[in-house]
Amino acid sequence: MAKGFIMEMYHNTVQNAQGDIINGATITVTLVSSGANATIFDKNDDALSNPFTSGYDRSKGETDFKAADGIYNVQIVSGETCL
């Protein structure tokens, strides 16, 4: 990551419509402008695969990633269900 690069941190708990925590969902981050997969990083600024599996703390369904300042679509899928 280049010095001075502006990054946004996204942090969420993955849940279904009933509020149940979902562990191990597949998360894909795409650029709104092109639909291409975004370049994303973990909380330690290491490159993160895209898509990636949610849950650095799987017992709580928590997940996070960093991306350059911009507008993104974030798709979360668990099994065959898009959350």
RAKA-V121702 format. One record per pair of residues at least 4 apart in sequence whose C-alpha atoms are under 7 Angstrom apart, sorted by the first residue. I is the first residue (numbers start at 0). J is the second residue. D is the distance in whole Angstrom. If there is no record, write none. Layout:
BEGIN
I:J:D / I:J:D
END
This chain:
BEGIN
0:4:7 / 5:67:6 / 5:68:6 / 6:65:6 / 6:66:5 / 6:67:4 / 6:68:5 / 7:65:5 / 7:66:5 / 7:67:6 / 7:68:6 / 8:64:6 / 8:65:4 / 8:66:7 / 9:63:5 / 9:64:5 / 9:65:6 / 10:62:6 / 10:63:4 / 10:64:7 / 11:61:6 / 11:62:6 / 11:63:6 / 12:60:5 / 12:61:4 / 12:62:6 / 13:20:6 / 13:21:5 / 13:60:5 / 13:61:6 / 14:18:5 / 14:19:5 / 14:20:4 / 14:21:5 / 15:19:6 / 15:20:7 / 15:21:7 / 15:82:6 / 20:59:7 / 20:60:6 / 21:60:6 / 22:53:7 / 22:54:6 / 22:57:5 / 22:60:5 / 23:52:5 / 23:53:5 / 23:54:6 / 24:52:6 / 24:53:5 / 24:75:6 / 24:76:6 / 24:77:5 / 25:50:6 / 25:51:6 / 25:52:5 / 25:53:6 / 25:75:6 / 25:76:5 / 25:77:6 / 26:50:5 / 26:51:5 / 26:52:6 / 26:53:6 / 26:73:7 / 26:74:6 / 26:75:5 / 26:76:7 / 27:49:6 / 27:50:4 / 27:51:7 / 27:73:6 / 27:74:5 / 27:75:7 / 28:36:6 / 28:37:6 / 28:49:7 / 28:50:7 / 28:71:6 / 28:72:6 / 28:73:5 / 28:74:7 / 29:34:5 / 29:35:5 / 29:36:4 / 29:37:5 / 29:71:6 / 29:72:5 / 29:73:7 / 30:34:5 / 30:35:6 / 30:36:6 / 30:37:6 / 30:70:6 / 30:71:5 / 30:72:6 / 31:70:6 / 31:71:5 / 31:72:6 / 36:49:7 / 38:66:7 / 39:46:6 / 39:47:6 / 39:64:6 / 39:65:6 / 39:66:5 / 40:44:5 / 40:45:5 / 40:46:4 / 40:47:5 / 40:64:6 / 40:65:5 / 40:66:6 / 41:45:5 / 41:46:6 / 41:47:6 / 41:63:7 / 41:64:5 / 41:65:6 / 42:64:6 / 42:65:7 / 53:61:7 / 53:62:5 / 54:60:5 / 54:61:5 / 54:62:5 / 55:61:6 / 55:62:6 / 56:60:6 / 56:61:6 / 57:61:7 / 75:81:6 / 75:82:5 / 76:80:6 / 76:81:4 / 76:82:6 / 77:81:6
END
